[in-house]
């Protein structure tokens, strides 16, 4: 009997890391201890993701020689109000994306609460298969709900565009598991046989091709799909719409698969050719042809609406661009005027500096002149004083020959 192994991981607050706390793997199987396994299963929720609920992931066991796959259900630890989280992993060769989507996050055996891994034991495939079959019918019915049609169309269109490449999905409102279930049934393995996915990640991870991002998540792939609006420029949008409508009109999964087999649809080219002809049923080709015409007209009308809206936004864009150019020209003119004023200020400053230098020079010469004049004045005053003093000294004694007694004269 085939066995499905289980591993439960939780955040270890002391070690500050995500690690296994219970496992049914054989003692010599080190799968759960590898860094890539822990990285894939790690419930790396951010604080703002505590209310995001559980997420589901399907991936291949990293570097596994037995080719096993794993289904991961994860949840934030809301009871503690922290980012500590738990993950429950199923590991086995029989596991597929369809099985993962059938189990979804509401499977009653997920062990994500504290103490929930005490009775962990391997699962028998027969036991799990019963749960899968019962739940798969419900998932297939739910994925045909009319309210999913718009988002499912946008997702199928994006998957046709990206082919086998990685894809990040944003702007979704519906249950990612139901959208993936519908898209997988519509496209099968025609576009890619890699249906690894995660329904809620804060960042894309290595080993997962299709990732539904949590709000504000880190998109690292080249391609993304915004399910909040149609890609009006997509060349396969109408084909995607036809395929989704045909899928939703099919009574059940068996009817859908049987009709495609009967019509000889075996690859992507024949699938798109079938969509191009309106996805006619082998039992009612005329009705399907009219349905194709109605759908085509519906999408052409939608495209005309998009074109009209685009023209409106283009007109507003041109008006804003003109205003931007006008403002830039005004700023350039102001910049030129400011540069001219700055140049004038610099010239005036240079002239003022030259005048200040000349004034300083003349002031120095004037000071020198004043000093010389003062010295000269002091010299003249001193000379006059000396002259006056000399005159006073010799003024009372007659000079020889200038007078005397008569006797002397005789």
FENDATA-V975789 format. One record per residue. N is the residue number from 1. RES is the residue in one letter. PSI is psi in radians with two decimals (* if undefined). Layout:
# FENDATA-V975789
<<N:RES:PSI> <N:RES:PSI>>
This chain:
# FENDATA-V975789
<<1:X:2.32> <2:X:2.46> <3:X:2.44> <4:X:2.00> <5:X:2.77> <6:X:2.54> <7:X:2.34> <8:X:2.29> <9:X:2.56> <10:X:2.84> <11:X:2.20> <12:X:1.93> <13:X:-0.61> <14:X:-0.79> <15:X:-0.22> <16:X:0.86> <17:X:2.90> <18:X:2.22> <19:X:2.74> <20:X:2.44> <21:X:-0.24> <22:X:2.54> <23:X:2.56> <24:X:0.10> <25:X:2.60> <26:X:2.71> <27:X:-0.55> <28:X:0.02> <29:X:1.90> <30:X:0.31> <31:X:-0.86> <32:X:-0.20> <33:X:-0.12> <34:X:2.64> <35:X:-0.64> <36:X:-0.65> <37:X:-0.82> <38:X:-0.68> <39:X:-0.67> <40:X:-0.67> <41:X:-0.26> <42:X:2.17> <43:X:1.32> <44:X:1.09> <45:X:2.57> <46:X:2.95> <47:X:-0.69> <48:X:-0.13> <49:X:0.09> <50:X:-0.41> <51:X:0.16> <52:X:-0.32> <53:X:-3.04> <54:X:2.70> <55:X:2.67> <56:X:2.47> <57:X:2.46> <58:X:2.22> <59:X:2.94> <60:X:2.51> <61:X:2.14> <62:X:2.31> <63:X:0.71> <64:X:2.12> <65:X:-0.42> <66:X:-0.06> <67:X:0.57> <68:X:2.70> <69:X:2.96> <70:X:2.54> <71:X:2.24> <72:X:2.25> <73:X:2.27> <74:X:2.73> <75:X:2.50> <76:X:2.72> <77:X:1.39> <78:X:-0.42> <79:X:-0.53> <80:X:-0.18> <81:X:0.39> <82:X:3.13> <83:X:0.07> <84:X:2.39> <85:X:2.99> <86:X:2.69> <87:X:2.47> <88:X:2.21> <89:X:2.31> <90:X:2.36> <91:X:2.22> <92:X:2.81> <93:X:-0.46> <94:X:-0.22> <95:X:2.39> <96:X:3.01> <97:X:-0.66> <98:X:-0.71> <99:X:-0.74> <100:X:-0.79> <101:X:-0.56> <102:X:-0.75> <103:X:-0.75> <104:X:-2.97> <105:X:-0.10> <106:X:0.10> <107:X:2.34> <108:X:-0.21> <109:X:0.03> <110:X:2.36> <111:X:1.64> <112:X:-0.04> <113:X:2.77> <114:X:2.30> <115:X:0.12> <116:X:0.02> <117:X:0.28> <118:X:-0.60> <119:X:0.58> <120:X:2.29> <121:X:2.73> <122:X:2.60> <123:X:2.45> <124:X:2.43> <125:X:-0.67> <126:X:-0.70> <127:X:-0.76> <128:X:-0.62> <129:X:-0.62> <130:X:-0.76> <131:X:-0.71> <132:X:-0.81> <133:X:-0.76> <134:X:-0.73> <135:X:-0.52> <136:X:-0.68> <137:X:-0.70> <138:X:-0.72> <139:X:-0.73> <140:X:-0.66> <141:X:-0.75> <142:X:-0.57> <143:X:-0.18> <144:X:0.17> <145:X:2.35> <146:X:-0.60> <147:X:-0.20> <148:X:-0.17> <149:X:-0.82> <150:X:-0.89> <151:X:-0.64> <152:X:-0.68> <153:X:-0.78> <154:X:-0.64> <155:X:-0.80> <156:X:-0.72> <157:X:-0.77> <158:X:-0.69> <159:X:-0.63> <160:X:-0.63> <161:X:-0.72> <162:X:-0.34> <163:X:-2.15> <164:X:0.11> <165:X:2.97> <166:X:2.62> <167:X:2.24> <168:X:2.37> <169:X:2.22> <170:X:2.99> <171:X:0.35> <172:X:2.67> <173:X:-0.43> <174:X:2.98> <175:X:2.06> <176:X:-0.61> <177:X:-0.68> <178:X:-0.69> <179:X:-0.74> <180:X:-0.69> <181:X:-0.78> <182:X:-0.78> <183:X:-0.66> <184:X:-0.68> <185:X:-0.61> <186:X:-0.80> <187:X:-0.39> <188:X:-2.43> <189:X:0.30> <190:X:-0.73> <191:X:-0.69> <192:X:2.54> <193:X:0.06> <194:X:1.78> <195:X:0.50> <196:X:2.42> <197:X:2.89> <198:X:2.40> <199:X:0.18> <200:X:1.76> <201:X:2.47> <202:X:-0.27> <203:X:2.57> <204:X:2.53> <205:X:2.62> <206:X:2.32> <207:X:-0.01> <208:X:2.11> <209:X:-0.77> <210:X:2.06> <211:X:2.11> <212:X:2.03> <213:X:2.47> <214:X:2.80> <215:X:2.27> <216:X:0.34> <217:X:2.89> <218:X:1.83> <219:X:2.11> <220:X:-0.11> <221:X:2.88> <222:X:-0.41> <223:X:2.51> <224:X:2.75> <225:X:2.17> <226:X:1.83> <227:X:0.07> <228:X:-0.15> <229:X:2.81> <230:X:2.58> <231:X:1.66> <232:X:-0.40> <233:X:0.05> <234:X:2.26> <235:X:-0.21> <236:X:0.27> <237:X:-0.76> <238:X:-0.72> <239:X:-0.74> <240:X:-0.74> <241:X:-0.69> <242:X:-0.78> <243:X:-0.75> <244:X:-0.75> <245:X:-0.72> <246:X:-0.70> <247:X:-0.77> <248:X:-0.46> <249:X:-0.23> <250:X:2.47> <251:X:-0.62> <252:X:3.02> <253:X:-0.72> <254:X:-0.73> <255:X:-0.79> <256:X:-0.86> <257:X:-0.69> <258:X:-0.71> <259:X:-0.70> <260:X:-0.68> <261:X:-0.72> <262:X:-0.56> <263:X:-0.05> <264:X:0.50> <265:X:1.98> <266:X:-0.01> <267:X:-3.12> <268:X:-0.66> <269:X:-0.79> <270:X:-0.52> <271:X:-0.80> <272:X:-0.59> <273:X:-0.71> <274:X:-0.74> <275:X:-0.65> <276:X:-0.41> <277:X:0.20> <278:X:0.24> <279:X:0.99> <280:X:2.45> <281:X:2.49> <282:X:-0.24> <283:X:-0.33> <284:X:1.15> <285:X:-0.63> <286:X:-0.75> <287:X:-0.73> <288:X:-0.65> <289:X:-0.76> <290:X:-0.64> <291:X:-0.69> <292:X:-0.78> <293:X:-0.73> <294:X:-0.77> <295:X:-0.73> <296:X:-0.82> <297:X:-0.68> <298:X:-0.78> <299:X:-0.56> <300:X:-0.69> <301:X:-0.71> <302:X:-0.69> <303:X:-0.67> <304:X:-0.68> <305:X:-0.72> <306:X:-0.74> <307:X:-0.74> <308:X:-0.78> <309:X:-0.67> <310:X:-0.70> <311:X:-0.69> <312:X:-0.81> <313:X:-0.59> <314:X:-0.72> <315:X:-0.75> <316:X:-0.65> <317:X:-0.73> <318:X:-0.72> <319:X:-0.76> <320:X:-0.64> <321:X:-0.73> <322:X:-0.77> <323:X:-0.68> <324:X:-0.78> <325:X:-0.72> <326:X:-0.76> <327:X:-0.70> <328:X:-0.72> <329:X:-0.74> <330:X:-0.73> <331:X:-0.65> <332:X:-0.75> <333:X:-0.77> <334:X:-0.63> <335:X:-0.73> <336:X:-0.83> <337:X:-0.72> <338:X:-0.68> <339:X:-0.70> <340:X:-0.78> <341:X:-0.70> <342:X:-0.71> <343:X:-0.72> <344:X:-0.75> <345:X:-0.76> <346:X:-0.75> <347:X:-0.77> <348:X:-0.69> <349:X:-0.69> <350:X:-0.76> <351:X:-0.76> <352:X:-0.68> <353:X:-0.71> <354:X:-0.76> <355:X:-0.75> <356:X:-0.68> <357:X:-0.74> <358:X:-0.74> <359:X:-0.74> <360:X:-0.73> <361:X:-0.82> <362:X:-0.65> <363:X:-0.71> <364:X:-0.78> <365:X:-0.71> <366:X:-0.70> <367:X:-0.72> <368:X:-0.79> <369:X:-0.76> <370:X:-0.69> <371:X:-0.78> <372:X:-0.77> <373:X:-0.75> <374:X:-0.74> <375:X:-0.71> <376:X:-0.76> <377:X:-0.73> <378:X:-0.66> <379:X:-0.77> <380:X:-0.71> <381:X:-0.76> <382:X:-0.75> <383:X:-0.79> <384:X:-0.72> <385:X:-0.70> <386:X:-0.73> <387:X:-0.79> <388:X:-0.71> <389:X:-0.70> <390:X:-0.70> <391:X:-0.72> <392:X:-0.59> <393:X:-0.68> <394:X:0.10> <395:X:-0.49> <396:X:-0.08> <397:X:2.05> <398:X:2.58> <399:X:2.64> <400:X:2.31> <401:X:0.09> <402:X:0.25> <403:X:-2.91> <404:X:-3.02> <405:X:2.89> <406:X:-0.66> <407:X:-0.70> <408:X:-0.54> <409:X:-0.63> <410:X:*>>
